[in-house]
Amino acid sequence: MNSKQDAKTYPIEDALNAQRALRAAAGLAPEQFPIRAFVGMISDEIEALRGKGFSDEQISKLIQDNSRIHISAQDIADNYASPEERGH
């Protein structure tokens, strides 16, 4: 890839819509994420919210209020990926 291609970015909604279409065309079920993988994926956001003073309880509530994901503050604490673990 060249640097121009590396610079392209896409909104998460577009990426998810494309993945859904590809999985459906391939006859695959929707992708499922275990709690550890999900919390790992959102650890950048968790770090930013903690930096703004949010507790894991508040983060848990924010997730639950805006999705069908049931997650506890303890799930967040137990599965949070540090910046080092995320390669930052």
N, C-alpha and C positions, 0 to 999 in steps of 0.2 A: 504494500500500500504506500501511496505517496502521502506527503504531509497534508495535501488538500483533502484527501479522503479521510485522514485521521481527524481533521478538524470538523467534519460533519457531526452534528448532534441531532438527536430526535427526542421528542417528549415521550415519557414513559407510556402514556396512553397509546401512542402510535406503535411503540415496540410491543406492547401487550396485545393490541389488535392484530398485528402481523403474526405474532406467535400463535394466537388462538386460531387464526385462519390456517396456518401451516399445520398445526396439530390436528385440526378438524379434517383437512384434506388428506392427512396421513392416517386418519382413523385412530388417532391417539386421544386418550382422555385428557382433560385439562390438567396442567401441571400442578402438583401439590408440594408444599414446602413444610418440612418438619420445623418445629418451633426454633430450633437452633439455627437453621439456615435462614429463616425469616428474620430473626433478631440480628443475625450477622449482616443481612442485607440492609437493615435500617439502622445500623450502628452509627453511621455518620450523622443521621438525624437525631438519634438518641444523645450523642455527644454534644451536638449543637444545642439541643433543648436543655440538657443538664447544665450547660454553660450559661444559659439564660435563667437558671434557677428552678427549672422544672424537676419535680421528683419523679421517680419511676412510677409511683402511683398515678401521678397526673399524666404521664406519657401513656401508661396502660389505658387510662380512661379515654384519652384522646384517640387512641387506636380503636378501642371498642365503640366509641361514639360515632366513628366514621367508617366502620367496616363491619363485617360479620366475624371478625377475628376475636376470639376470646383469649386474652393474654393477661397474666398477672404481673404485678410489679416484680415478684420473685422470678418469674420467667425472664423478664428483661435483665435483672441483675445477674442471673445464672448464665445467660447466653450472650451477653453483650461482648462484642469483639473489640478489643482495644485498637488504637491506631496502629500499633505495631503488628497486630494480628491481621489488620486490613491492608498492610503494606504501605502505610503512610509514613 
